[in-house]
Amino acid sequence: MSTALSRQVGGVSLATQSQYVIRRKFWSIFERVFRVFTGDGQLIMYIQHPLLKLREEFLVYADEARARPLLRVVSRQVVALNFCYDVADAQTGALLGTVQKRGLRSLVRDTFVILDPLGIEIGCAQEQGAALLRRLLPLLPSRHAIFVGGEQVAEIRQRFRLFTKEFAVTTRRREDAR
């Protein structure tokens, strides 16, 4: 499975999309269910993330029926300050990359490092704005910026909703350095 932006998920070419919406119910006890929609409302990903597992592992599907798995996300550790999540192609098992949470840095401001399959850092996601204030008042919406090669390629902005958590994702085209 190609990781290029030209690939299709749920019949939608990711190269033509720049707006996404991620939604989940605010209250969930045993699992969190995330739904990812295109800007025009088409479901392209469905994630069922169990909360009470010792080692985190979940699949990302292309549909709500969970018939077409896309990605497998597995935590390397049971307990750690710097959690690492390996992201693999669900069909082939090929490692696509790793997301590592920076433990101490993330206490004040969430920081995630994005690694390629060889473990080389290619980017990061950083919480923006009043991060420390959000730790004290969790109802304040969050905002994260994603950088690859020092260039911002996406922004994730939480929208305040009463009974759901909703995030608007905006991607930017990168200039190909080749």
C-alpha positions as CSV (number, residue, x, y, z in Angstrom):
1,M,0.0,0.0,0.0
2,S,1.5,3.3,-1.1
3,T,1.8,6.1,1.4
4,A,1.8,8.7,-1.3
5,L,-0.9,11.4,-1.2
6,S,-2.2,10.1,-4.6
7,R,-3.6,7.0,-2.9
8,Q,-7.3,6.5,-2.4
9,V,-9.2,5.8,0.8
10,G,-12.8,4.9,0.6
11,G,-12.9,5.9,-3.1
12,V,-11.5,9.4,-2.3
13,S,-8.2,10.6,-3.6
14,L,-6.2,12.1,-0.8
15,A,-4.4,14.3,-3.3
16,T,-7.6,16.3,-4.0
17,Q,-8.5,16.8,-0.3
18,S,-7.3,19.5,2.0
19,Q,-10.0,19.6,4.6
20,Y,-11.0,16.8,7.0
21,V,-13.2,16.5,10.1
22,I,-12.5,14.0,13.0
23,R,-15.4,13.3,15.4
24,R,-15.9,11.2,18.5
25,K,-18.4,11.2,21.3
26,F,-17.3,13.2,24.3
27,W,-18.3,10.5,26.8
28,S,-17.0,7.0,26.3
29,I,-16.1,4.4,29.0
30,F,-14.6,1.4,27.3
31,E,-13.5,2.7,23.9
32,R,-13.2,5.8,21.8
33,V,-14.7,5.7,18.3
34,F,-13.3,8.2,15.8
35,R,-14.8,8.9,12.4
36,V,-12.8,10.8,9.8
37,F,-14.7,12.7,7.1
38,T,-13.7,14.6,4.0
39,G,-14.6,18.3,3.9
40,D,-17.9,17.4,2.1
41,G,-18.9,14.9,4.7
42,Q,-17.9,11.5,3.2
43,L,-16.6,9.0,5.8
44,I,-13.1,7.8,4.8
45,M,-11.8,6.3,8.1
46,Y,-13.2,4.6,11.1
47,I,-11.1,4.0,14.3
48,Q,-12.2,2.0,17.3
49,H,-9.7,2.6,20.0
50,P,-10.1,0.5,23.2
51,L,-9.3,2.3,26.4
52,L,-8.7,-0.5,28.9
53,K,-6.0,-2.5,27.1
54,L,-2.6,-3.0,28.8
55,R,-0.8,-2.4,25.5
56,E,-2.5,-0.2,23.0
57,E,-3.2,-1.7,19.6
58,F,-6.0,-0.8,17.2
59,L,-6.9,-0.8,13.5
60,V,-7.9,2.1,11.3
61,Y,-10.5,1.0,8.8
62,A,-11.8,2.6,5.5
63,D,-15.4,1.9,6.5
64,E,-17.7,1.7,9.5
65,A,-18.4,-2.0,8.8
66,R,-14.7,-2.6,9.5
67,A,-14.4,-4.6,6.3
68,R,-11.4,-2.8,4.9
69,P,-8.5,-2.4,7.4
70,L,-6.0,0.3,6.4
71,L,-3.5,0.7,9.2
72,R,-2.5,-1.1,12.4
73,V,-1.2,1.1,15.2
74,V,0.7,-0.7,18.1
75,S,2.3,0.8,21.2
76,R,5.9,-0.5,21.7
77,Q,5.7,-0.2,25.5
78,V,3.1,-1.0,28.2
79,V,4.3,1.9,30.4
80,A,6.7,4.6,29.3
81,L,7.3,8.4,29.4
82,N,8.1,8.5,25.7
83,F,5.4,6.3,24.1
84,C,6.2,5.0,20.6
85,Y,3.4,4.0,18.3
86,D,4.3,1.9,15.2
87,V,2.0,2.5,12.3
88,A,1.9,-0.4,9.8
89,D,0.0,-1.2,6.6
90,A,-2.8,-3.5,7.8
91,Q,-2.7,-5.7,4.7
92,T,1.1,-6.3,4.3
93,G,2.4,-5.5,7.8
94,A,5.0,-3.2,6.4
95,L,6.1,-0.5,8.8
96,L,5.1,3.0,7.5
97,G,6.5,5.0,10.4
98,T,6.4,5.7,14.1
99,V,4.9,8.4,16.2
100,Q,6.8,9.1,19.5
101,K,5.3,11.2,22.3
102,R,8.0,13.3,24.0
103,G,7.2,12.6,27.7
104,L,8.6,15.5,29.7
105,R,8.2,18.1,26.9
106,S,4.5,17.0,26.6
107,L,3.7,17.8,30.2
108,V,3.5,21.5,29.3
109,R,2.9,21.3,25.5
110,D,2.1,18.1,23.6
111,T,5.0,17.2,21.3
112,F,5.1,14.2,19.0
113,V,8.0,13.2,16.8
114,I,7.3,11.5,13.4
115,L,9.8,8.9,12.3
116,D,10.2,7.1,9.0
117,P,10.4,3.3,8.8
118,L,14.1,3.4,9.5
119,G,13.6,5.5,12.7
120,I,14.8,8.8,11.2
121,E,13.0,11.9,12.3
122,I,11.1,13.4,9.4
123,G,8.7,15.7,11.3
124,C,6.8,16.6,14.4
125,A,3.4,17.6,15.7
126,Q,3.3,20.4,18.3
127,E,0.5,21.8,20.4
128,Q,0.1,25.5,19.8
129,G,-1.3,28.4,21.8
130,A,-2.3,28.3,25.5
131,A,-1.2,24.7,26.2
132,L,-0.6,25.1,29.9
133,L,-3.9,26.9,30.4
134,R,-5.6,23.9,28.6
135,R,-4.1,21.6,31.2
136,L,-6.0,23.5,33.9
137,L,-9.2,24.1,31.9
138,P,-9.7,21.0,29.7
139,L,-12.8,22.5,27.9
140,L,-10.6,25.0,26.1
141,P,-10.1,23.8,22.5
142,S,-6.7,22.6,21.4
143,R,-4.6,23.3,18.3
144,H,-1.7,21.3,16.9
145,A,0.6,22.1,13.9
146,I,2.3,19.3,12.0
147,F,5.7,20.0,10.4
148,V,7.7,17.9,7.9
149,G,11.2,19.0,7.0
150,G,10.7,22.2,9.0
151,E,7.6,23.2,6.9
152,Q,4.1,23.2,8.3
153,V,2.1,20.7,6.3
154,A,-1.1,20.5,8.4
155,E,-3.1,22.0,11.3
156,I,-5.5,20.3,13.6
157,R,-7.9,22.6,15.4
158,Q,-10.4,21.5,17.9
159,R,-13.9,22.9,17.6
160,F,-16.0,23.4,20.7
161,R,-19.0,21.1,20.7
162,L,-21.2,20.2,23.6
163,F,-21.5,16.4,23.3
164,T,-18.8,15.5,20.8
165,K,-15.1,16.1,20.3
166,E,-14.6,17.5,16.8
167,F,-11.3,18.4,15.1
168,A,-10.9,20.3,11.8
169,V,-7.8,19.1,9.9
170,T,-6.3,21.4,7.2
171,T,-3.5,20.1,5.0
172,R,-1.2,22.1,2.8
173,R,0.6,20.9,-0.3
174,R,4.3,20.5,0.1
175,E,6.7,21.4,-2.7
176,D,8.4,18.3,-3.9
177,A,12.2,18.7,-3.2
178,R,13.2,16.3,-6.1
